Amino acid sequence: MTARRTEATRRAALAALLAACAAPGARAQARLPHAFGETVLPAAAPRRVVSLGFTTQDPLLALGVQPVAVRAWFGDQPDSIWPWAQPLREGPPPAVLTGEISVERVALLAPDLIVGIGASLSRETYDALSAIAPVLMPDGAPGTFTPWDEAVARIGLALGQPGRAAALVADTRRRFAEARARHPGWAGRSAVAAYNFGGETGAFTGQDTRGRFLTELGFTVPASLQRLSGARGFYAALSPEYLSPLDADLLVWISTGGTARDIAALPMRPFLRAHREGREVLASGVVAGALSFGSVLSLPFALAELEAEFAAALDGDPATPVPSAVRAGLAP
């Protein structure tokens, strides 16, 4: 099955889920199957929600729910809530859970719903948490990636807000559709989201949130990256002497840890056409965090920050400055 057919099938299944969620009485009867069994959602909407997924605080806040606890992932952000989500914060700050999940600490929070999407829960941990409150799990295997729209739909169902979840999905898709309409020349052009971290250089595949961001804008992530990724699936590590898989029409460097100087110093980078023709963009700091989160709140934020950068890189004139590349010393 081709990538386009797979995406079409996934979106059709999501549309069916959203429609089913919106049916009268669906909230009271919701039984969500998953790899460990099924989660039965009570009729009453939850009031105390613990977010164990590394990014699920975003869809919760987008749906107007203040989690009583969130899971820390990366970045020194207040209460592990990033700038794109901070305007939606209200009331007491959530507890921030770090490291391995402590079932005892979750129990002390007295939740009536635990969000396990994106948390990679083991069967043992799931069983222990289920004795505390219903645990919302992904539709697929616990360790697999759940696309942002599926996460919103599933969480919206659990919160008794399927209509609001559907509206959030539609609004985010509209923003990407409008960007594609503004830049029809992006359709079908190749784009790569690359990284250089801890001495390793590589790229994210189309299965990753950063690759999906590019495909949402009409770009194509080279299939060769998927083959190079092997069992890892979502990224491909490359040899420092072999960077040619990065040489796409648009090369976006993802730097969450201030690695711009290391990227600029890569000895083989000057030989990339993307560099010589000024088609590199640096997504750093909060923008890189937004791409890594890949959530219903962070994706529109990243789009607003990067659209003009992509347009400058792809205008066909190597002399056009790409602001992020100039600031980071990546411009030719």
C-alpha positions in Angstrom: 0.0 0.0 0.0 1.4 3.4 -0.9 2.0 6.2 1.6 -0.9 8.2 0.1 -3.3 5.3 0.3 -2.2 4.6 3.9 -2.8 8.2 4.9 -6.2 8.2 3.1 -7.2 5.0 4.9 -6.1 6.5 8.3 -8.0 9.7 7.8 -11.2 7.8 6.7 -10.9 5.7 9.9 -10.5 8.9 12.0 -13.5 10.5 10.3 -15.6 7.4 11.2 -14.4 7.7 14.8 -15.3 11.3 15.1 -18.7 10.7 13.5 -19.3 7.8 15.9 -18.2 10.0 18.9 -20.7 12.7 17.9 -23.7 10.2 17.8 -26.3 10.7 20.5 -25.5 8.7 23.6 -22.1 7.7 22.3 -20.3 9.2 25.3 -22.2 7.1 27.8 -21.5 3.8 25.9 -17.9 4.4 24.9 -15.7 1.4 25.1 -12.4 1.9 23.5 -10.4 -1.3 22.5 -6.6 -1.2 22.5 -3.7 -3.6 22.7 -4.2 -4.4 26.4 -8.0 -4.9 26.3 -10.5 -2.0 26.4 -11.1 1.1 28.3 -14.7 1.7 29.5 -15.5 5.4 29.8 -18.1 6.3 32.4 -21.0 8.6 31.5 -19.8 11.5 33.6 -17.0 13.6 32.0 -13.7 13.4 34.0 -12.7 16.2 36.3 -9.2 15.2 37.4 -7.1 14.1 34.5 -3.5 13.0 34.7 -1.6 13.3 31.5 1.2 10.7 31.2 1.8 11.1 27.5 4.8 13.3 26.8 2.7 15.7 24.7 -0.9 15.0 25.7 -1.1 18.1 27.9 -1.6 20.0 24.6 -4.8 18.4 23.4 -6.2 18.5 26.9 -5.6 22.2 27.2 -6.9 22.7 23.7 -10.1 21.0 24.9 -10.4 23.3 27.9 -9.2 20.7 30.5 -6.5 21.6 33.0 -4.6 18.4 33.8 -3.7 17.9 37.4 -0.4 16.4 36.4 1.7 16.4 33.2 4.8 14.3 32.2 8.1 16.2 31.6 9.8 15.5 28.3 12.5 18.0 27.5 13.1 21.8 27.6 13.1 24.0 30.6 9.5 25.2 30.4 7.3 26.4 33.3 5.2 23.4 34.5 6.3 21.6 31.3 3.8 23.7 29.4 5.3 25.3 26.3 4.6 28.8 25.0 2.0 27.8 22.4 -0.1 26.2 25.2 0.6 28.7 28.1 -2.3 31.1 27.2 -4.7 28.2 27.9 -3.4 27.6 31.4 -5.7 28.5 34.3 -5.9 27.7 38.0 -3.3 25.9 40.1 -0.2 24.6 38.3 -0.1 20.9 37.5 2.2 18.5 39.2 5.1 17.6 36.9 6.0 14.0 36.8 9.6 13.2 35.8 11.4 10.0 35.0 9.7 6.6 35.3 6.0 6.6 36.1 5.3 6.2 39.8 2.0 4.4 40.2 1.9 5.5 43.8 2.2 9.2 42.9 -0.5 8.9 40.3 -2.8 7.3 42.9 -2.2 10.2 45.3 -3.5 12.6 42.6 -6.9 10.9 42.7 -7.5 11.0 39.0 -10.7 10.0 37.3 -9.0 9.6 33.9 -5.4 8.8 33.1 -4.2 9.6 29.6 -1.7 6.9 28.5 -1.5 7.9 24.8 2.2 8.6 23.9 3.4 7.3 27.3 4.7 3.8 26.1 3.1 2.1 29.0 4.0 -1.5 29.7 1.2 -4.1 30.4 2.2 -4.2 34.0 2.1 -0.4 34.5 -1.2 -0.2 32.6 -2.8 -2.9 34.9 -1.6 -1.0 38.0 -2.9 2.3 36.7 -6.2 0.8 35.7 -6.9 0.0 39.3 -6.8 3.7 40.0 -8.9 5.1 37.1 -9.7 4.4 33.4 -6.5 4.6 31.3 -6.9 6.1 27.8 -4.7 4.1 25.5 -3.8 4.5 21.8 -5.6 2.5 19.2 -2.4 0.8 18.1 0.5 -0.8 20.0 1.5 1.2 23.2 4.9 2.1 21.8 3.8 3.3 18.4 3.3 6.9 17.3 -0.2 8.3 17.5 -0.8 11.1 15.0 -2.0 14.4 16.4 -5.5 14.2 14.9 -6.1 10.7 16.3 -4.9 11.8 19.7 -7.3 14.8 19.7 -10.2 12.6 18.6 -9.6 9.9 21.3 -9.0 12.4 24.1 -12.1 14.4 23.0 -14.2 11.3 23.2 -12.9 10.5 26.7 -13.7 14.1 27.8 -17.2 14.0 26.4 -16.2 16.6 23.8 -16.2 14.9 20.4 -17.6 17.9 18.6 -15.0 20.2 19.9 -12.3 17.7 19.1 -13.6 17.5 15.5 -13.6 21.3 15.2 -10.0 21.4 16.5 -8.9 18.9 13.9 -10.7 20.7 11.1 -9.2 24.1 12.1 -5.7 22.8 12.1 -6.1 21.0 8.8 -7.6 24.3 7.4 -4.5 26.2 8.4 -2.3 23.7 6.5 -4.6 23.7 3.5 -4.4 27.5 3.3 -0.6 27.4 3.5 -0.6 24.8 0.6 -2.9 27.1 -1.4 -0.5 30.1 -0.8 2.5 28.0 -2.0 1.3 25.6 -4.7 4.9 25.3 -5.9 5.8 23.3 -2.8 3.6 20.3 -3.9 5.7 17.3 -4.6 9.1 19.0 -3.9 11.4 17.1 -1.6 12.0 18.2 2.0 14.1 16.7 4.8 14.1 17.5 8.6 17.6 16.8 9.8 19.5 16.9 13.1 23.0 16.9 14.5 23.1 16.0 18.1 25.7 14.4 20.3 28.0 13.9 17.4 25.4 12.1 15.4 23.8 13.4 12.2 20.6 12.1 10.7 17.1 12.8 9.4 13.6 12.2 10.5 11.4 10.0 8.3 7.8 10.6 7.1 6.6 8.6 10.1 7.9 11.2 12.6 6.1 14.4 13.6 8.7 16.5 11.9 8.4 14.6 8.7 4.6 14.7 8.9 4.8 18.5 9.3 6.5 18.7 5.9 4.1 16.4 4.1 1.1 18.4 5.5 2.5 21.3 3.5 2.7 19.3 0.3 6.4 18.3 0.4 7.6 14.8 -0.1 10.0 13.2 2.4 12.4 10.9 0.5 11.5 7.3 0.7 15.2 6.4 1.0 15.2 7.8 4.6 12.6 5.2 5.6 14.8 2.4 4.2 17.8 3.8 6.0 16.0 4.0 9.3 15.7 0.2 9.6 14.0 -0.9 12.8 14.1 2.6 14.3 11.3 3.7 11.9 11.1 7.4 12.7 14.7 8.5 12.1 17.8 7.5 10.1 21.3 8.0 11.4 23.9 8.9 8.8 27.6 8.7 8.5 29.4 12.1 8.8 31.0 11.3 5.4 27.6 10.5 3.8 25.2 13.4 4.0 23.8 13.1 0.5 20.4 11.8 1.7 19.9 15.3 3.2 20.2 17.0 -0.1 16.6 17.8 -0.7 14.8 20.8 -2.2 14.4 22.0 1.3 16.6 21.1 4.2 15.3 21.9 7.7 17.7 21.5 10.6 16.1 20.7 13.9 18.1 22.0 16.9 16.4 21.8 20.3 19.7 22.0 22.2 21.7 24.9 20.7 23.6 22.8 18.2 23.8 25.4 15.3 27.5 25.7 15.6 28.0 22.0 15.3 25.7 21.9 12.2 27.7 24.7 10.6 30.9 22.8 11.3 29.9 19.6 9.6 32.7 19.0 7.1 30.6 17.5 4.3 27.8 20.1 4.6 29.3 22.6 2.1 29.1 20.0 -0.6 25.3 19.8 -0.3 23.4 21.7 -3.1 20.8 22.7 -0.5 23.6 24.6 1.3 25.2 26.1 -1.8 21.8 27.3 -3.1 20.6 28.7 0.2 17.8 26.2 0.8 18.6 25.5 4.4 16.3 26.6 7.3 17.1 26.3 11.1 14.3 25.4 13.4 15.7 26.0 16.9 14.6 26.6 20.4 10.8 26.9 20.8 10.1 26.3 17.1 12.1 23.1 17.2 10.2 22.1 20.3 6.9 22.8 18.5 7.9 20.5 15.6 9.0 17.8 18.0 5.7 18.0 19.9 3.7 17.8 16.7 0.4 18.6 18.6 -2.8 20.3 17.7 -1.4 23.4 19.4 2.2 23.3 18.4 1.7 22.6 14.7 -0.1 25.9 14.0 2.6 27.7 16.0 5.4 26.1 14.0 3.6 26.9 10.8 3.3 30.6 11.6 7.0 30.7 12.5 8.3 28.7 9.5 6.2 29.6 6.5 8.1 32.7 5.5 11.4 30.9 6.1 10.4 28.1 3.7 9.2 30.6 1.1 12.6 32.5 1.2 14.5 29.2 0.9 12.4 28.1 -2.1 12.0 31.3 -4.1 14.6 30.1 -6.7 17.1 32.9 -5.9 20.2 31.7 -3.9 20.8 35.3 -2.9 17.6 35.6 -1.0 18.5 35.5 2.7 16.9 32.9 4.9 16.8 34.7 8.3 17.3 31.7 10.5 20.2 30.4 8.4 21.8 33.8 8.4 21.5 34.2 12.2 23.0 30.7 12.8 25.9 31.0 10.3 24.4 28.4 8.0 23.9 30.7 5.0 26.2 30.1 2.0 
